[in-house]
Amino acid sequence: MNFKKIAAVLLVLVIAMTGIFAQSISEVYHGEYEGKTVILHSNDTHGSLAGFAKMATMRKYFEHEGAAVIVTDAGDFTQGSPYVSLSKGASAIEMMNQVPYNFVGLGNHDFDFGVEQLKQNLSNAKFYALCANIFDKNGDSLLPPYVVLTLPGGAKVGIMAIDTPETQTKVNPIYVKDLIFPVGQDLIYLAQQVVDYMRQTEGCDTIICIAHLGIDKESEPYTSENLLKYVSGIDFVIDGHSHSVFSGYNGLPMQQTGINFQNIGVIVIDNATGKIVDNFLKSCEEIEDDPEVLAVANDIIGYVDSVYGIKFAESKVSLNGVKSPGNRDMETNNGDLITEAMLWVVTKNPDAIKVPAEDVVAVTNGGGIRAPIVPGDVTMKDINSILPFGNNVTVVYIKGSELLMALEASTQSLPGPLGAFPQICGMHITIDTTKAYDKADETYPESTYYGPKSINRVTIDDINGKPFDPEKTYAVVTNDFCSAGGDTYYIFKNASDEFNTGMPLDEVMMAYITEVLNGVIGEKYTEAQGRITIIK
């Protein structure tokens, strides 16, 4: 579809929707923030429901001090812990209604249960969701791209939202296959068109972008830093996605609160001029809980704990649950355990596999490992926190040369982290990071990632102790996110054959711990097993 046509459709939508979303804020002012509008913001709350009680306290405080208050979020609020995943995100909406929130942007993980579930969740919201850069297959905007706020002093503030194009491959691609994500210059063109329209036609004095883009190197060029570099006219970015904490970044007007309500962001705007006069972060450790909102959160938490909080095993060791140094840039004991379970559940029935057991390996993306295990009791909630996405175990059949290409692609960011980084079982590999990744000229289709032009960093040293054969067909046990082409695993999507076992990955891990490890994660898992060698 011609992108300029998409942009034109967008602007028509804006004209039609603006009247619904434009607000005139009028309050009785008193106190320190008289004559000001305060925007409070969160990002990447990922199921930390008690944090909404902190946000409610902040809202009431600034209202008491005379400010008009707007509460926003920069995405990833409906996924990340059992407290929201059990309800497929609905409990997050319930908590945000309690605060209440006014406007939100979307994150990639807000699509983890599919577009229809997201729409259903948002239909129960008492706030508005915005997104300027996601379209349906007809070229129509998925959500209103922006809102204009008319402040009590008459100034106008425009708020727009952008979600990362990485959503195409950082959720199961099946869930977003009917959506259009402008990339490259198309995204810059679109964002500039929206900013110019808000400034010139709507008469906005200040423009704020809610951007689920982040600052991670692995996300380049789709970062908030690049957004401000290439799109003129944005006065401030409320950021998310990279789980970073900053108030101002490399001299740029942007702010991010971290993850799981580490902080709450504050932006202070003068009502008469519409100009931003202050911005800062407030640590949630210093904020009291709103008792009424906390009570609602505790009801949800208590119910989930009653379902998932039952001990089924114990651990003698700590399993690595962090990004880096961890599951996105090195072999971890957590990744070893998970992939062992995946390999076990498929190979315990030899008739289910079309190749000999010695030709079966397991690969899972390190970005799908979201939490640690600590010594002590292990519950269903612990395992679901590690593997919260509801992925099923799948099997793809590919040639050895294709497996090598997949591993080359998934380690392209080393020594930096990447969500695609492979945690493995059934093989030993070596990654030589002294050599540069030789990326292809074009990205994978419907992806922001570049596949390898040549193989020069990864060597498969053996497959289950046998020599690696690039011409042999291997069975790769993985998850349905990777087999659908998630992250850098486009090659898995085009496998010669595949099947979905229908077994949820978290349940497979629990079964392995129970049946094979006899309910004890023992000393074997104190350290990683030495399946991946990294030359630095």
KEZA-930356 format. One record per residue (C-alpha): z, x, y. Coordinates in steps of 0.25 Angstrom, whole numbers, padded with zeros to 4 digits, always signed. Layout:
BEGIN
ZXY...
end
This chain:
BEGIN
+0000+0000+0000-0003+0005+0014+0010+0010+0020+0007+0005+0034+0005-0009+0028+0019-0008+0022+0025-0004+0036+0018-0015+0043+0024-0025+0032+0037-0019+0035+0037-0021+0050+0033-0035+0048+0045-0037+0040+0053-0031+0050+0049-0040+0061+0051-0052+0052+0065-0048+0047+0071-0042+0060+0076-0055+0065+0084-0057+0053+0091-0044+0053+0093-0041+0068+0107-0043+0072+0114-0044+0085+0128-0038+0084+0139-0044+0093+0154-0041+0091+0166-0042+0100+0168-0027+0103+0181-0019+0104+0187-0006+0100+0181+0008+0099+0167+0004+0094+0165-0007+0105+0150-0007+0109+0146-0001+0096+0139-0004+0083+0143+0003+0071+0135+0005+0059+0143+0008+0046+0135+0014+0034+0137+0017+0020+0127+0023+0009+0126+0025-0006+0139+0017-0009+0135+0016-0023+0145+0006-0028+0157+0011-0020+0162-0003-0017+0175+0001-0011+0168+0008+0000+0164-0005+0006+0178-0008+0009+0178+0005+0018+0165+0000+0025+0171-0014+0028+0183-0007+0034+0174+0001+0043+0166-0011+0047+0179-0018+0051+0184-0006+0059+0172-0004+0068+0171-0019+0070+0185-0019+0074+0182-0007+0084+0171-0016+0091+0158-0011+0084+0147-0020+0078+0146-0015+0064+0134-0014+0055+0136-0009+0040+0125-0002+0033+0122+0005+0020+0111+0015+0016+0109+0011+0002+0114+0013-0013+0124+0003-0012+0121-0005-0025+0122+0006-0036+0130+0017-0040+0143+0012-0047+0147+0002-0057+0153-0006-0045+0139-0010-0040+0130-0007-0052+0137-0017-0061+0133-0028-0051+0119-0022-0048+0123-0019-0034+0128-0033-0031+0143-0028-0029+0138-0018-0018+0132-0029-0010+0145-0037-0012+0153-0026-0006+0143-0023+0006+0144-0038+0009+0159-0037+0010+0158-0026+0021+0148-0032+0026+0136-0023+0027+0125-0026+0037+0113-0018+0032+0109-0009+0021+0098+0000+0017+0094+0002+0002+0096+0014-0007+0089+0018-0019+0100+0014-0028+0100+0000-0023+0088-0002-0031+0094+0002-0044+0095-0012-0049+0081-0016-0045+0075-0022-0032+0078-0036-0037+0093-0033-0039+0094-0026-0025+0087-0039-0019+0098-0048-0026+0109-0039-0021+0104-0039-0007+0103-0054-0007+0118-0055-0008+0120-0045+0003+0125-0049+0017+0118-0037+0023+0104-0033+0025+0096-0023+0017+0086-0015+0024+0075-0005+0019+0062-0001+0027+0055+0007+0016+0055-0001+0003+0044-0011+0000+0040-0021-0011+0027-0019-0018+0020-0029-0008+0024-0019+0004+0035-0028+0009+0048-0022+0013+0059-0024+0003+0069-0026+0014+0070-0027+0029+0068-0013+0035+0077-0013+0047+0086-0022+0055+0088-0022+0070+0103-0023+0076+0105-0028+0090+0118-0022+0095+0127-0029+0104+0122-0021+0116+0108-0024+0113+0104-0011+0107+0096-0012+0094+0098-0004+0081+0088-0004+0070+0092-0001+0056+0082+0002+0045+0083+0007+0031+0076+0016+0022+0078+0018+0007+0074+0031+0000+0060+0031-0007+0067+0038-0018+0072+0025-0023+0058+0024-0030+0064+0034-0040+0079+0034-0038+0080+0021-0044+0074+0016-0056+0059+0015-0052+0057+0002-0059+0066-0005-0050+0058-0001-0037+0044+0000-0043+0039-0012-0034+0044-0006-0021+0037+0003-0012+0044+0015-0005+0036+0022+0006+0037+0037+0004+0033+0050+0012+0026+0047+0025+0026+0032+0022+0041+0031+0023+0041+0039+0036+0030+0030+0041+0038+0017+0037+0051+0022+0043+0045+0026+0056+0038+0012+0057+0051+0005+0055+0058+0014+0065+0047+0012+0076+0047-0003+0074+0062-0004+0075+0062+0005+0088+0050+0000+0095+0049-0015+0091+0063-0018+0088+0068-0010+0099+0079-0003+0091+0087+0007+0099+0093+0014+0087+0087+0015+0073+0096+0018+0061+0090+0020+0047+0098+0017+0034+0091+0027+0025+0094+0029+0010+0088+0043+0010+0098+0053+0011+0097+0068+0013+0096+0074-0001+0085+0084-0003+0080+0077-0016+0077+0065-0007+0067+0072+0002+0059+0068+0010+0066+0055+0009+0079+0059+0017+0085+0053+0029+0084+0067+0036+0069+0066+0034+0069+0051+0039+0074+0055+0052+0065+0067+0053+0052+0059+0051+0055+0046+0056+0058+0045+0071+0067+0035+0078+0078+0033+0068+0092+0036+0075+0101+0036+0063+0100+0036+0048+0111+0030+0039+0108+0038+0026+0111+0037+0011+0106+0041-0002+0110+0056-0003+0125+0052-0003+0127+0062+0008+0138+0062+0019+0133+0066+0033+0134+0060+0048+0122+0067+0054+0113+0076+0045+0106+0088+0050+0107+0083+0064+0101+0069+0060+0107+0056+0063+0110+0051+0049+0123+0048+0041+0126+0046+0027+0140+0042+0021+0139+0048+0007+0141+0040-0006+0151+0029-0010+0157+0027+0003+0161+0041+0006+0159+0038+0021+0155+0026+0030+0145+0029+0041+0147+0025+0055+0136+0024+0066+0140+0019+0080+0130+0013+0089+0131+0009+0104+0128-0006+0105+0121-0004+0119+0112+0007+0116+0110+0006+0101+0113+0021+0100+0121+0028+0089+0133+0034+0096+0141+0039+0083+0140+0040+0068+0149+0046+0058+0155+0044+0044+0168+0038+0040+0174+0043+0027+0178+0031+0018+0191+0039+0014+0196+0035+0028+0192+0021+0028+0201+0010+0023+0196-0001+0013+0194-0015+0018+0203-0023+0009+0194-0035+0007+0181-0027+0004+0189-0018-0005+0194-0030-0013+0180-0034-0016+0176-0020-0020+0188-0019-0029+0184-0032-0036+0171-0027-0039+0176-0013-0043+0187-0020-0052+0177-0028-0060+0167-0016-0062+0179-0008-0067+0183-0019-0077+0169-0018-0083+0166-0003-0082+0180+0003-0081+0183+0003-0096+0185+0017-0102+0176+0021-0113+0177+0036-0114+0184+0048-0108+0179+0061-0102+0185+0075-0103+0175+0080-0092+0169+0077-0078+0155+0074-0078+0146+0077-0066+0142+0065-0058+0138+0071-0045+0124+0074-0039+0125+0089-0036+0129+0098-0042+0127+0088-0053+0118+0078-0059+0106+0080-0050+0105+0095-0050+0111+0100-0063+0115+0096-0077+0128+0089-0078+0138+0085-0089+0136+0071-0085+0121+0072-0086+0122+0079-0100+0131+0067-0105+0122+0056-0100+0109+0062-0106+0116+0065-0119+0119+0050-0120+0105+0047-0116+0099+0056-0127+0109+0051-0137+0107+0036-0135+0092+0038-0138+0092+0048-0149+0103+0042-0157+0092+0032-0162+0080+0041-0166+0071+0030-0169+0071+0026-0154+0064+0039-0150+0050+0043-0152+0052+0058-0153+0062+0066-0161+0076+0067-0155+0074+0082-0152+0063+0077-0142+0073+0068-0134+0079+0072-0121+0087+0065-0110+0085+0065-0095+0093+0058-0084+0092+0059-0069+0105+0066-0063+0104+0056-0052+0108+0045-0061+0121+0051-0064+0130+0046-0053+0145+0049-0057+0154+0058-0064+0164+0057-0076+0178+0062-0074+0188+0066-0085+0195+0054-0090+0191+0040-0094+0177+0036-0094+0173+0021-0091+0160+0013-0091+0161+0014-0076+0161+0029-0076+0148+0029-0084+0141+0018-0076+0145+0026-0063+0138+0039-0069+0126+0030-0073+0126+0018-0063+0111+0015-0063+0110+0006-0076+0099+0015-0082+0094+0014-0096+0091+0025-0105+0076+0027-0107+0067+0036-0115+0054+0042-0110+0044+0050-0119+0037+0061-0111+0031+0074-0114+0039+0087-0113+0030+0091-0101+0034+0078-0094+0048+0080-0097+0047+0094-0090+0040+0087-0078+0052+0077-0077+0062+0088-0077+0055+0096-0067+0054+0084-0057+0068+0080-0059+0074+0094-0056+0065+0096-0044+0076+0097-0034+0084+0108-0040+0093+0114-0036+0095+0102-0028+0099+0089-0034+0090+0077-0038+0093+0064-0044+0082+0066-0055+0089+0079-0060+0089+0078-0075+0101+0077-0084+0096+0080-0098+0099+0081-0113+0091+0086-0124+0085+0098-0117+0088+0110-0109+0080+0113-0096+0080+0124-0086+0077+0121-0071+0072+0133-0062+0076+0130-0048+0071+0143-0043+0057+0137-0044+0052+0126-0034+0049+0112-0039+0034+0111-0040+0032+0097-0035+0020+0088-0036+0011+0085-0024+0015+0070-0025+0027+0062-0029+0028+0054-0042+0023+0040-0040+0033+0031-0032+0043+0043-0031+0048+0052-0021+0048+0064-0031+0038+0074-0034+0035+0078-0048+0032+0092-0053+0019+0099-0051+0023+0109-0061+0035+0113-0070+0041+0125-0065+0056+0123-0064+0060+0115-0077+0060+0121-0091+0064+0113-0103+0071+0123-0112+0072+0114-0124+0072+0100-0129+0084+0097-0138+0084+0112-0142+0069+0112-0145+0057+0118-0137+0052+0110-0126+0038+0105-0128+0030+0100-0116+0020+0092-0125+0031+0085-0133+0035+0071-0131+0050+0070-0128+0059+0058-0126+0067+0058-0113+0079+0049-0113+0082+0045-0099+0085+0033-0090+0077+0022-0085+0077+0027-0071+0071+0040-0075+0061+0034-0085+0056+0025-0074+0053+0037-0065+0066+0038-0057+0069+0050-0049+0059+0061-0053+0056+0055-0067+0042+0050-0065+0037+0056-0078+0047+0048-0086+0041+0035-0080+0027+0039-0086+0033+0043-0100+0023+0040-0111+0034+0031-0117+0048+0026-0114+0058+0016-0118+0071+0011-0111+0083+0010-0121+0090-0001-0113+0103+0007-0114+0110+0009-0100+0113+0024-0098+0127+0022-0094+0130+0014-0107+0122+0025-0115+0132+0036-0109+0144+0028-0113+0139+0026-0127+0137+0041-0128+0151+0044-0123+0157+0034-0133+0148+0036-0145+0145+0051-0145+0156+0057-0136+0167+0048-0143+0171+0043-0129+0174+0057-0123+0166+0065-0113+0171+0078-0118+0171+0093-0114+0156+0095-0118+0153+0088-0105+0162+0098-0096+0149+0105-0092+0134+0102-0093+0127+0105-0106+0117+0116-0101+0105+0108-0103+0099+0111-0089+0098+0126-0083+0095+0127-0069+0090+0140-0063+0094+0142-0049
end
